[in-house]
Amino acid sequence: MKKVLRVYGGVLRLVRLLPADTRPYYAKYARENFVNYREVDQSETSLDELFQRAYNHSLWVLKKYSIDESAAEKLKEICFE
């Protein structure tokens, strides 16, 4: 559970780098996804897969707004430790 919170915090830190008018949308999207992680069937999907998905989606959003991917290095460390 602690790692989930660290990943969520990392995603929210990246949201702060986005343009101001997009932050509420992506913060809400992240919150909803992490709430849904509690309801995932552990036998079908591992947390590692979910962390990989969170990281990949974060990179996609950063690229969409022309923010350097290096901003996600800390999130990468958390997700793949």
PDB file of N, CA, C and O in Angstrom:
ATOM      1  N   MET A   1       0.823  -1.198   0.000  1.00  0.00           N
ATOM      2  CA  MET A   1       0.000   0.000   0.000  1.00  0.00           C
ATOM      3  C   MET A   1       0.864   1.257   0.000  1.00  0.00           C
ATOM      4  O   MET A   1       0.513   2.263  -0.615  1.00  0.00           O
ATOM      5  N   LYS A   2       1.993   1.187   0.695  1.00  0.00           N
ATOM      6  CA  LYS A   2       2.864   2.348   0.768  1.00  0.00           C
ATOM      7  C   LYS A   2       3.407   2.714  -0.620  1.00  0.00           C
ATOM      8  O   LYS A   2       3.511   3.892  -0.960  1.00  0.00           O
ATOM      9  N   LYS A   3       3.750   1.697  -1.413  1.00  0.00           N
ATOM     10  CA  LYS A   3       4.267   1.956  -2.756  1.00  0.00           C
ATOM     11  C   LYS A   3       3.188   2.582  -3.640  1.00  0.00           C
ATOM     12  O   LYS A   3       3.479   3.455  -4.458  1.00  0.00           O
ATOM     13  N   VAL A   4       1.965   2.142  -3.476  1.00  0.00           N
ATOM     14  CA  VAL A   4       0.855   2.715  -4.250  1.00  0.00           C
ATOM     15  C   VAL A   4       0.745   4.206  -3.957  1.00  0.00           C
ATOM     16  O   VAL A   4       0.579   5.008  -4.876  1.00  0.00           O
ATOM     17  N   LEU A   5       0.835   4.577  -2.702  1.00  0.00           N
ATOM     18  CA  LEU A   5       0.750   5.992  -2.328  1.00  0.00           C
ATOM     19  C   LEU A   5       1.929   6.795  -2.879  1.00  0.00           C
ATOM     20  O   LEU A   5       1.771   7.953  -3.266  1.00  0.00           O
ATOM     21  N   ARG A   6       3.103   6.176  -2.911  1.00  0.00           N
ATOM     22  CA  ARG A   6       4.277   6.857  -3.456  1.00  0.00           C
ATOM     23  C   ARG A   6       4.126   7.083  -4.960  1.00  0.00           C
ATOM     24  O   ARG A   6       4.484   8.143  -5.474  1.00  0.00           O
ATOM     25  N   VAL A   7       3.595   6.083  -5.657  1.00  0.00           N
ATOM     26  CA  VAL A   7       3.365   6.229  -7.100  1.00  0.00           C
ATOM     27  C   VAL A   7       2.324   7.314  -7.349  1.00  0.00           C
ATOM     28  O   VAL A   7       2.499   8.160  -8.225  1.00  0.00           O
ATOM     29  N   TYR A   8       1.253   7.288  -6.584  1.00  0.00           N
ATOM     30  CA  TYR A   8       0.199   8.305  -6.721  1.00  0.00           C
ATOM     31  C   TYR A   8       0.780   9.707  -6.483  1.00  0.00           C
ATOM     32  O   TYR A   8       0.485  10.635  -7.236  1.00  0.00           O
ATOM     33  N   GLY A   9       1.585   9.857  -5.460  1.00  0.00           N
ATOM     34  CA  GLY A   9       2.227  11.145  -5.187  1.00  0.00           C
ATOM     35  C   GLY A   9       3.133  11.577  -6.334  1.00  0.00           C
ATOM     36  O   GLY A   9       3.187  12.757  -6.681  1.00  0.00           O
ATOM     37  N   GLY A  10       3.845  10.612  -6.922  1.00  0.00           N
ATOM     38  CA  GLY A  10       4.704  10.918  -8.061  1.00  0.00           C
ATOM     39  C   GLY A  10       3.910  11.394  -9.265  1.00  0.00           C
ATOM     40  O   GLY A  10       4.319  12.321  -9.965  1.00  0.00           O
ATOM     41  N   VAL A  11       2.778  10.757  -9.501  1.00  0.00           N
ATOM     42  CA  VAL A  11       1.914  11.174 -10.609  1.00  0.00           C
ATOM     43  C   VAL A  11       1.386  12.583 -10.354  1.00  0.00           C
ATOM     44  O   VAL A  11       1.348  13.405 -11.270  1.00  0.00           O
ATOM     45  N   LEU A  12       0.982  12.866  -9.127  1.00  0.00           N
ATOM     46  CA  LEU A  12       0.470  14.209  -8.814  1.00  0.00           C
ATOM     47  C   LEU A  12       1.558  15.272  -8.948  1.00  0.00           C
ATOM     48  O   LEU A  12       1.273  16.402  -9.343  1.00  0.00           O
ATOM     49  N   ARG A  13       2.799  14.917  -8.624  1.00  0.00           N
ATOM     50  CA  ARG A  13       3.895  15.876  -8.819  1.00  0.00           C
ATOM     51  C   ARG A  13       4.065  16.196 -10.309  1.00  0.00           C
ATOM     52  O   ARG A  13       4.359  17.335 -10.673  1.00  0.00           O
ATOM     53  N   LEU A  14       3.878  15.195 -11.161  1.00  0.00           N
ATOM     54  CA  LEU A  14       3.976  15.431 -12.603  1.00  0.00           C
ATOM     55  C   LEU A  14       2.807  16.278 -13.103  1.00  0.00           C
ATOM     56  O   LEU A  14       2.962  17.079 -14.025  1.00  0.00           O
ATOM     57  N   VAL A  15       1.648  16.098 -12.495  1.00  0.00           N
ATOM     58  CA  VAL A  15       0.480  16.892 -12.891  1.00  0.00           C
ATOM     59  C   VAL A  15       0.765  18.376 -12.678  1.00  0.00           C
ATOM     60  O   VAL A  15       0.279  19.214 -13.438  1.00  0.00           O
ATOM     61  N   ARG A  16       1.540  18.706 -11.662  1.00  0.00           N
ATOM     62  CA  ARG A  16       1.862  20.109 -11.395  1.00  0.00           C
ATOM     63  C   ARG A  16       2.687  20.748 -12.516  1.00  0.00           C
ATOM     64  O   ARG A  16       2.741  21.973 -12.628  1.00  0.00           O
ATOM     65  N   LEU A  17       3.326  19.923 -13.340  1.00  0.00           N
ATOM     66  CA  LEU A  17       4.133  20.445 -14.445  1.00  0.00           C
ATOM     67  C   LEU A  17       3.292  20.771 -15.677  1.00  0.00           C
ATOM     68  O   LEU A  17       3.767  21.436 -16.598  1.00  0.00           O
ATOM     69  N   LEU A  18       2.068  20.313 -15.695  1.00  0.00           N
ATOM     70  CA  LEU A  18       1.186  20.512 -16.844  1.00  0.00           C
ATOM     71  C   LEU A  18       0.645  21.935 -16.864  1.00  0.00           C
ATOM     72  O   LEU A  18       0.690  22.632 -15.850  1.00  0.00           O
ATOM     73  N   PRO A  19       0.131  22.371 -18.017  1.00  0.00           N
ATOM     74  CA  PRO A  19      -0.491  23.702 -18.077  1.00  0.00           C
ATOM     75  C   PRO A  19      -1.617  23.818 -17.048  1.00  0.00           C
ATOM     76  O   PRO A  19      -2.330  22.850 -16.782  1.00  0.00           O
ATOM     77  N   ALA A  20      -1.763  24.990 -16.485  1.00  0.00           N
ATOM     78  CA  ALA A  20      -2.697  25.207 -15.372  1.00  0.00           C
ATOM     79  C   ALA A  20      -4.124  24.784 -15.696  1.00  0.00           C
ATOM     80  O   ALA A  20      -4.821  24.265 -14.824  1.00  0.00           O
ATOM     81  N   ASP A  21      -4.566  24.992 -16.913  1.00  0.00           N
ATOM     82  CA  ASP A  21      -5.954  24.664 -17.247  1.00  0.00           C
ATOM     83  C   ASP A  21      -6.202  23.161 -17.388  1.00  0.00           C
ATOM     84  O   ASP A  21      -7.354  22.728 -17.419  1.00  0.00           O
ATOM     85  N   THR A  22      -5.137  22.363 -17.474  1.00  0.00           N
ATOM     86  CA  THR A  22      -5.304  20.907 -17.604  1.00  0.00           C
ATOM     87  C   THR A  22      -5.120  20.170 -16.280  1.00  0.00           C
ATOM     88  O   THR A  22      -5.511  19.008 -16.167  1.00  0.00           O
ATOM     89  N   ARG A  23      -4.541  20.813 -15.294  1.00  0.00           N
ATOM     90  CA  ARG A  23      -4.227  20.144 -14.028  1.00  0.00           C
ATOM     91  C   ARG A  23      -5.430  19.532 -13.329  1.00  0.00           C
ATOM     92  O   ARG A  23      -5.347  18.383 -12.894  1.00  0.00           O
ATOM     93  N   PRO A  24      -6.548  20.245 -13.200  1.00  0.00           N
ATOM     94  CA  PRO A  24      -7.692  19.629 -12.497  1.00  0.00           C
ATOM     95  C   PRO A  24      -8.176  18.347 -13.168  1.00  0.00           C
ATOM     96  O   PRO A  24      -8.527  17.383 -12.487  1.00  0.00           O
ATOM     97  N   TYR A  25      -8.196  18.331 -14.488  1.00  0.00           N
ATOM     98  CA  TYR A  25      -8.649  17.138 -15.211  1.00  0.00           C
ATOM     99  C   TYR A  25      -7.745  15.942 -14.918  1.00  0.00           C
ATOM    100  O   TYR A  25      -8.225  14.865 -14.563  1.00  0.00           O
ATOM    101  N   TYR A  26      -6.424  16.137 -15.071  1.00  0.00           N
ATOM    102  CA  TYR A  26      -5.504  15.018 -14.883  1.00  0.00           C
ATOM    103  C   TYR A  26      -5.378  14.608 -13.419  1.00  0.00           C
ATOM    104  O   TYR A  26      -5.167  13.429 -13.134  1.00  0.00           O
ATOM    105  N   ALA A  27      -5.503  15.545 -12.491  1.00  0.00           N
ATOM    106  CA  ALA A  27      -5.490  15.187 -11.072  1.00  0.00           C
ATOM    107  C   ALA A  27      -6.703  14.325 -10.737  1.00  0.00           C
ATOM    108  O   ALA A  27      -6.589  13.339 -10.009  1.00  0.00           O
ATOM    109  N   LYS A  28      -7.859  14.700 -11.272  1.00  0.00           N
ATOM    110  CA  LYS A  28      -9.067  13.911 -11.033  1.00  0.00           C
ATOM    111  C   LYS A  28      -8.948  12.536 -11.692  1.00  0.00           C
ATOM    112  O   LYS A  28      -9.341  11.530 -11.104  1.00  0.00           O
ATOM    113  N   TYR A  29      -8.409  12.493 -12.904  1.00  0.00           N
ATOM    114  CA  TYR A  29      -8.219  11.230 -13.621  1.00  0.00           C
ATOM    115  C   TYR A  29      -7.297  10.300 -12.830  1.00  0.00           C
ATOM    116  O   TYR A  29      -7.578   9.109 -12.694  1.00  0.00           O
ATOM    117  N   ALA A  30      -6.203  10.844 -12.313  1.00  0.00           N
ATOM    118  CA  ALA A  30      -5.267  10.042 -11.533  1.00  0.00           C
ATOM    119  C   ALA A  30      -5.924   9.523 -10.256  1.00  0.00           C
ATOM    120  O   ALA A  30      -5.772   8.352  -9.906  1.00  0.00           O
ATOM    121  N   ARG A  31      -6.645  10.383  -9.571  1.00  0.00           N
ATOM    122  CA  ARG A  31      -7.315   9.980  -8.338  1.00  0.00           C
ATOM    123  C   ARG A  31      -8.300   8.837  -8.601  1.00  0.00           C
ATOM    124  O   ARG A  31      -8.334   7.857  -7.857  1.00  0.00           O
ATOM    125  N   GLU A  32      -9.092   8.969  -9.652  1.00  0.00           N
ATOM    126  CA  GLU A  32     -10.065   7.922  -9.978  1.00  0.00           C
ATOM    127  C   GLU A  32      -9.377   6.604 -10.318  1.00  0.00           C
ATOM    128  O   GLU A  32      -9.843   5.537  -9.919  1.00  0.00           O
ATOM    129  N   ASN A  33      -8.275   6.675 -11.052  1.00  0.00           N
ATOM    130  CA  ASN A  33      -7.559   5.444 -11.395  1.00  0.00           C
ATOM    131  C   ASN A  33      -6.978   4.766 -10.166  1.00  0.00           C
ATOM    132  O   ASN A  33      -7.062   3.545 -10.034  1.00  0.00           O
ATOM    133  N   PHE A  34      -6.393   5.542  -9.269  1.00  0.00           N
ATOM    134  CA  PHE A  34      -5.797   4.930  -8.092  1.00  0.00           C
ATOM    135  C   PHE A  34      -6.859   4.406  -7.133  1.00  0.00           C
ATOM    136  O   PHE A  34      -6.616   3.424  -6.432  1.00  0.00           O
ATOM    137  N   VAL A  35      -8.004   5.024  -7.086  1.00  0.00           N
ATOM    138  CA  VAL A  35      -9.103   4.484  -6.286  1.00  0.00           C
ATOM    139  C   VAL A  35      -9.545   3.155  -6.880  1.00  0.00           C
ATOM    140  O   VAL A  35      -9.838   2.209  -6.148  1.00  0.00           O
ATOM    141  N   ASN A  36      -9.592   3.082  -8.187  1.00  0.00           N
ATOM    142  CA  ASN A  36      -9.984   1.836  -8.851  1.00  0.00           C
ATOM    143  C   ASN A  36      -8.961   0.725  -8.643  1.00  0.00           C
ATOM    144  O   ASN A  36      -9.313  -0.452  -8.715  1.00  0.00           O
ATOM    145  N   TYR A  37      -7.701   1.076  -8.387  1.00  0.00           N
ATOM    146  CA  TYR A  37      -6.675   0.060  -8.149  1.00  0.00           C
ATOM    147  C   TYR A  37      -7.030  -0.801  -6.940  1.00  0.00           C
ATOM    148  O   TYR A  37      -6.652  -1.971  -6.875  1.00  0.00           O
ATOM    149  N   ARG A  38      -7.760  -0.221  -5.977  1.00  0.00           N
ATOM    150  CA  ARG A  38      -8.148  -0.992  -4.786  1.00  0.00           C
ATOM    151  C   ARG A  38      -9.098  -2.117  -5.146  1.00  0.00           C
ATOM    152  O   ARG A  38      -9.174  -3.127  -4.446  1.00  0.00           O
ATOM    153  N   GLU A  39      -9.828  -1.936  -6.248  1.00  0.00           N
ATOM    154  CA  GLU A  39     -10.845  -2.901  -6.634  1.00  0.00           C
ATOM    155  C   GLU A  39     -10.350  -3.918  -7.656  1.00  0.00           C
ATOM    156  O   GLU A  39     -11.130  -4.751  -8.117  1.00  0.00           O
ATOM    157  N   VAL A  40      -9.075  -3.868  -8.018  1.00  0.00           N
ATOM    158  CA  VAL A  40      -8.533  -4.768  -9.021  1.00  0.00           C
ATOM    159  C   VAL A  40      -8.384  -6.165  -8.438  1.00  0.00           C
ATOM    160  O   VAL A  40      -7.950  -6.335  -7.299  1.00  0.00           O
ATOM    161  N   ASP A  41      -8.744  -7.147  -9.227  1.00  0.00           N
ATOM    162  CA  ASP A  41      -8.590  -8.541  -8.830  1.00  0.00           C
ATOM    163  C   ASP A  41      -7.109  -8.902  -8.906  1.00  0.00           C
ATOM    164  O   ASP A  41      -6.525  -8.921  -9.990  1.00  0.00           O
ATOM    165  N   GLN A  42      -6.520  -9.182  -7.782  1.00  0.00           N
ATOM    166  CA  GLN A  42      -5.085  -9.463  -7.713  1.00  0.00           C
ATOM    167  C   GLN A  42      -4.678 -10.687  -8.527  1.00  0.00           C
ATOM    168  O   GLN A  42      -3.532 -10.780  -8.967  1.00  0.00           O
ATOM    169  N   SER A  43      -5.597 -11.623  -8.732  1.00  0.00           N
ATOM    170  CA  SER A  43      -5.241 -12.830  -9.478  1.00  0.00           C
ATOM    171  C   SER A  43      -5.098 -12.549 -10.973  1.00  0.00           C
ATOM    172  O   SER A  43      -4.366 -13.259 -11.661  1.00  0.00           O
ATOM    173  N   GLU A  44      -5.787 -11.523 -11.488  1.00  0.00           N
ATOM    174  CA  GLU A  44      -5.743 -11.236 -12.918  1.00  0.00           C
ATOM    175  C   GLU A  44      -4.666 -10.208 -13.283  1.00  0.00           C
ATOM    176  O   GLU A  44      -4.018 -10.331 -14.323  1.00  0.00           O
ATOM    177  N   THR A  45      -4.481  -9.215 -12.445  1.00  0.00           N
ATOM    178  CA  THR A  45      -3.555  -8.123 -12.749  1.00  0.00           C
ATOM    179  C   THR A  45      -2.664  -7.879 -11.543  1.00  0.00           C
ATOM    180  O   THR A  45      -3.140  -7.731 -10.417  1.00  0.00           O
ATOM    181  N   SER A  46      -1.364  -7.840 -11.798  1.00  0.00           N
ATOM    182  CA  SER A  46      -0.449  -7.565 -10.694  1.00  0.00           C
ATOM    183  C   SER A  46      -0.286  -6.059 -10.520  1.00  0.00           C
ATOM    184  O   SER A  46      -0.520  -5.282 -11.446  1.00  0.00           O
ATOM    185  N   LEU A  47       0.113  -5.671  -9.340  1.00  0.00           N
ATOM    186  CA  LEU A  47       0.368  -4.251  -9.084  1.00  0.00           C
ATOM    187  C   LEU A  47       1.488  -3.727  -9.974  1.00  0.00           C
ATOM    188  O   LEU A  47       1.475  -2.566 -10.383  1.00  0.00           O
ATOM    189  N   ASP A  48       2.462  -4.592 -10.270  1.00  0.00           N
ATOM    190  CA  ASP A  48       3.557  -4.164 -11.143  1.00  0.00           C
ATOM    191  C   ASP A  48       3.042  -3.745 -12.517  1.00  0.00           C
ATOM    192  O   ASP A  48       3.531  -2.775 -13.097  1.00  0.00           O
ATOM    193  N   GLU A  49       2.064  -4.470 -13.032  1.00  0.00           N
ATOM    194  CA  GLU A  49       1.465  -4.102 -14.319  1.00  0.00           C
ATOM    195  C   GLU A  49       0.754  -2.753 -14.217  1.00  0.00           C
ATOM    196  O   GLU A  49       0.823  -1.938 -15.137  1.00  0.00           O
ATOM    197  N   LEU A  50       0.080  -2.526 -13.109  1.00  0.00           N
ATOM    198  CA  LEU A  50      -0.617  -1.256 -12.911  1.00  0.00           C
ATOM    199  C   LEU A  50       0.366  -0.096 -12.783  1.00  0.00           C
ATOM    200  O   LEU A  50       0.113   0.997 -13.290  1.00  0.00           O
ATOM    201  N   PHE A  51       1.493  -0.338 -12.101  1.00  0.00           N
ATOM    202  CA  PHE A  51       2.516   0.699 -11.987  1.00  0.00           C
ATOM    203  C   PHE A  51       3.116   0.998 -13.360  1.00  0.00           C
ATOM    204  O   PHE A  51       3.378   2.155 -13.689  1.00  0.00           O
ATOM    205  N   GLN A  52       3.331  -0.038 -14.152  1.00  0.00           N
ATOM    206  CA  GLN A  52       3.844   0.135 -15.513  1.00  0.00           C
ATOM    207  C   GLN A  52       2.871   0.978 -16.338  1.00  0.00           C
ATOM    208  O   GLN A  52       3.282   1.872 -17.077  1.00  0.00           O
ATOM    209  N   ARG A  53       1.588   0.684 -16.203  1.00  0.00           N
ATOM    210  CA  ARG A  53       0.559   1.432 -16.923  1.00  0.00           C
ATOM    211  C   ARG A  53       0.537   2.903 -16.475  1.00  0.00           C
ATOM    212  O   ARG A  53       0.415   3.802 -17.307  1.00  0.00           O
ATOM    213  N   ALA A  54       0.655   3.140 -15.182  1.00  0.00           N
ATOM    214  CA  ALA A  54       0.665   4.515 -14.664  1.00  0.00           C
ATOM    215  C   ALA A  54       1.872   5.282 -15.196  1.00  0.00           C
ATOM    216  O   ALA A  54       1.758   6.447 -15.578  1.00  0.00           O
ATOM    217  N   TYR A  55       3.013   4.628 -15.218  1.00  0.00           N
ATOM    218  CA  TYR A  55       4.228   5.267 -15.721  1.00  0.00           C
ATOM    219  C   TYR A  55       4.101   5.576 -17.213  1.00  0.00           C
ATOM    220  O   TYR A  55       4.410   6.685 -17.649  1.00  0.00           O
ATOM    221  N   ASN A  56       3.646   4.590 -17.995  1.00  0.00           N
ATOM    222  CA  ASN A  56       3.504   4.795 -19.438  1.00  0.00           C
ATOM    223  C   ASN A  56       2.498   5.905 -19.755  1.00  0.00           C
ATOM    224  O   ASN A  56       2.725   6.722 -20.648  1.00  0.00           O
ATOM    225  N   HIS A  57       1.406   5.925 -19.028  1.00  0.00           N
ATOM    226  CA  HIS A  57       0.414   6.970 -19.269  1.00  0.00           C
ATOM    227  C   HIS A  57       0.975   8.337 -18.889  1.00  0.00           C
ATOM    228  O   HIS A  57       0.713   9.328 -19.570  1.00  0.00           O
ATOM    229  N   SER A  58       1.734   8.391 -17.820  1.00  0.00           N
ATOM    230  CA  SER A  58       2.354   9.658 -17.422  1.00  0.00           C
ATOM    231  C   SER A  58       3.297  10.165 -18.511  1.00  0.00           C
ATOM    232  O   SER A  58       3.318  11.358 -18.813  1.00  0.00           O
ATOM    233  N   LEU A  59       4.077   9.255 -19.098  1.00  0.00           N
ATOM    234  CA  LEU A  59       4.967   9.662 -20.187  1.00  0.00           C
ATOM    235  C   LEU A  59       4.180  10.184 -21.380  1.00  0.00           C
ATOM    236  O   LEU A  59       4.575  11.163 -22.013  1.00  0.00           O
ATOM    237  N   TRP A  60       3.069   9.528 -21.682  1.00  0.00           N
ATOM    238  CA  TRP A  60       2.240   9.949 -22.801  1.00  0.00           C
ATOM    239  C   TRP A  60       1.707  11.366 -22.583  1.00  0.00           C
ATOM    240  O   TRP A  60       1.725  12.190 -23.497  1.00  0.00           O
ATOM    241  N   VAL A  61       1.237  11.642 -21.372  1.00  0.00           N
ATOM    242  CA  VAL A  61       0.696  12.972 -21.069  1.00  0.00           C
ATOM    243  C   VAL A  61       1.808  14.015 -21.121  1.00  0.00           C
ATOM    244  O   VAL A  61       1.602  15.109 -21.646  1.00  0.00           O
ATOM    245  N   LEU A  62       2.977  13.693 -20.586  1.00  0.00           N
ATOM    246  CA  LEU A  62       4.091  14.646 -20.641  1.00  0.00           C
ATOM    247  C   LEU A  62       4.459  14.966 -22.083  1.00  0.00           C
ATOM    248  O   LEU A  62       4.687  16.122 -22.438  1.00  0.00           O
ATOM    249  N   LYS A  63       4.514  13.931 -22.904  1.00  0.00           N
ATOM    250  CA  LYS A  63       4.855  14.129 -24.317  1.00  0.00           C
ATOM    251  C   LYS A  63       3.776  14.978 -25.007  1.00  0.00           C
ATOM    252  O   LYS A  63       4.088  15.831 -25.838  1.00  0.00           O
ATOM    253  N   LYS A  64       2.530  14.740 -24.662  1.00  0.00           N
ATOM    254  CA  LYS A  64       1.419  15.485 -25.263  1.00  0.00           C
ATOM    255  C   LYS A  64       1.574  16.985 -25.030  1.00  0.00           C
ATOM    256  O   LYS A  64       1.240  17.783 -25.906  1.00  0.00           O
ATOM    257  N   TYR A  65       2.074  17.374 -23.869  1.00  0.00           N
ATOM    258  CA  TYR A  65       2.242  18.778 -23.526  1.00  0.00           C
ATOM    259  C   TYR A  65       3.692  19.243 -23.662  1.00  0.00           C
ATOM    260  O   TYR A  65       4.072  20.275 -23.110  1.00  0.00           O
ATOM    261  N   SER A  66       4.491  18.485 -24.392  1.00  0.00           N
ATOM    262  CA  SER A  66       5.881  18.835 -24.710  1.00  0.00           C
ATOM    263  C   SER A  66       6.729  19.081 -23.471  1.00  0.00           C
ATOM    264  O   SER A  66       7.531  20.014 -23.427  1.00  0.00           O
ATOM    265  N   ILE A  67       6.542  18.235 -22.471  1.00  0.00           N
ATOM    266  CA  ILE A  67       7.358  18.296 -21.257  1.00  0.00           C
ATOM    267  C   ILE A  67       8.357  17.153 -21.334  1.00  0.00           C
ATOM    268  O   ILE A  67       7.998  16.022 -21.660  1.00  0.00           O
ATOM    269  N   ASP A  68       9.606  17.454 -21.033  1.00  0.00           N
ATOM    270  CA  ASP A  68      10.671  16.465 -21.145  1.00  0.00           C
ATOM    271  C   ASP A  68      10.388  15.245 -20.274  1.00  0.00           C
ATOM    272  O   ASP A  68       9.970  15.370 -19.123  1.00  0.00           O
ATOM    273  N   GLU A  69      10.622  14.073 -20.838  1.00  0.00           N
ATOM    274  CA  GLU A  69      10.364  12.820 -20.127  1.00  0.00           C
ATOM    275  C   GLU A  69      11.241  12.655 -18.891  1.00  0.00           C
ATOM    276  O   GLU A  69      10.914  11.871 -18.000  1.00  0.00           O
ATOM    277  N   SER A  70      12.334  13.375 -18.831  1.00  0.00           N
ATOM    278  CA  SER A  70      13.222  13.256 -17.670  1.00  0.00           C
ATOM    279  C   SER A  70      12.523  13.694 -16.388  1.00  0.00           C
ATOM    280  O   SER A  70      12.967  13.352 -15.292  1.00  0.00           O
ATOM    281  N   ALA A  71      11.441  14.443 -16.514  1.00  0.00           N
ATOM    282  CA  ALA A  71      10.668  14.849 -15.339  1.00  0.00           C
ATOM    283  C   ALA A  71      10.072  13.649 -14.624  1.00  0.00           C
ATOM    284  O   ALA A  71       9.742  13.730 -13.441  1.00  0.00           O
ATOM    285  N   ALA A  72       9.932  12.533 -15.335  1.00  0.00           N
ATOM    286  CA  ALA A  72       9.320  11.331 -14.768  1.00  0.00           C
ATOM    287  C   ALA A  72      10.348  10.344 -14.213  1.00  0.00           C
ATOM    288  O   ALA A  72       9.994   9.209 -13.897  1.00  0.00           O
ATOM    289  N   GLU A  73      11.598  10.749 -14.091  1.00  0.00           N
ATOM    290  CA  GLU A  73      12.633   9.835 -13.588  1.00  0.00           C
ATOM    291  C   GLU A  73      12.330   9.335 -12.171  1.00  0.00           C
ATOM    292  O   GLU A  73      12.504   8.152 -11.880  1.00  0.00           O
ATOM    293  N   LYS A  74      11.885  10.222 -11.306  1.00  0.00           N
ATOM    294  CA  LYS A  74      11.579   9.804  -9.926  1.00  0.00           C
ATOM    295  C   LYS A  74      10.420   8.810  -9.908  1.00  0.00           C
ATOM    296  O   LYS A  74      10.445   7.837  -9.154  1.00  0.00           O
ATOM    297  N   LEU A  75       9.407   9.056 -10.735  1.00  0.00           N
ATOM    298  CA  LEU A  75       8.289   8.121 -10.828  1.00  0.00           C
ATOM    299  C   LEU A  75       8.774   6.776 -11.346  1.00  0.00           C
ATOM    300  O   LEU A  75       8.323   5.729 -10.879  1.00  0.00           O
ATOM    301  N   LYS A  76       9.676   6.798 -12.292  1.00  0.00           N
ATOM    302  CA  LYS A  76      10.228   5.549 -12.839  1.00  0.00           C
ATOM    303  C   LYS A  76      10.940   4.759 -11.749  1.00  0.00           C
ATOM    304  O   LYS A  76      10.794   3.540 -11.663  1.00  0.00           O
ATOM    305  N   GLU A  77      11.707   5.449 -10.920  1.00  0.00           N
ATOM    306  CA  GLU A  77      12.427   4.790  -9.825  1.00  0.00           C
ATOM    307  C   GLU A  77      11.435   4.130  -8.852  1.00  0.00           C
ATOM    308  O   GLU A  77      11.646   3.002  -8.406  1.00  0.00           O
ATOM    309  N   ILE A  78      10.373   4.838  -8.538  1.00  0.00           N
ATOM    310  CA  ILE A  78       9.379   4.310  -7.602  1.00  0.00           C
ATOM    311  C   ILE A  78       8.660   3.107  -8.202  1.00  0.00           C
ATOM    312  O   ILE A  78       8.484   2.086  -7.538  1.00  0.00           O
ATOM    313  N   CYS A  79       8.248   3.231  -9.451  1.00  0.00           N
ATOM    314  CA  CYS A  79       7.463   2.175 -10.096  1.00  0.00           C
ATOM    315  C   CYS A  79       8.248   0.885 -10.284  1.00  0.00           C
ATOM    316  O   CYS A  79       7.685  -0.205 -10.180  1.00  0.00           O
ATOM    317  N   PHE A  80       9.525   0.997 -10.556  1.00  0.00           N
ATOM    318  CA  PHE A  80      10.305  -0.187 -10.920  1.00  0.00           C
ATOM    319  C   PHE A  80      11.329  -0.592  -9.881  1.00  0.00           C
ATOM    320  O   PHE A  80      12.286  -1.294 -10.206  1.00  0.00           O
ATOM    321  N   GLU A  81      11.154  -0.171  -8.644  1.00  0.00           N
ATOM    322  CA  GLU A  81      12.105  -0.576  -7.588  1.00  0.00           C
ATOM    323  C   GLU A  81      11.832  -1.978  -7.116  1.00  0.00           C
ATOM    324  O   GLU A  81      12.530  -2.480  -6.235  1.00  0.00           O
TER     325      GLU A  81
END
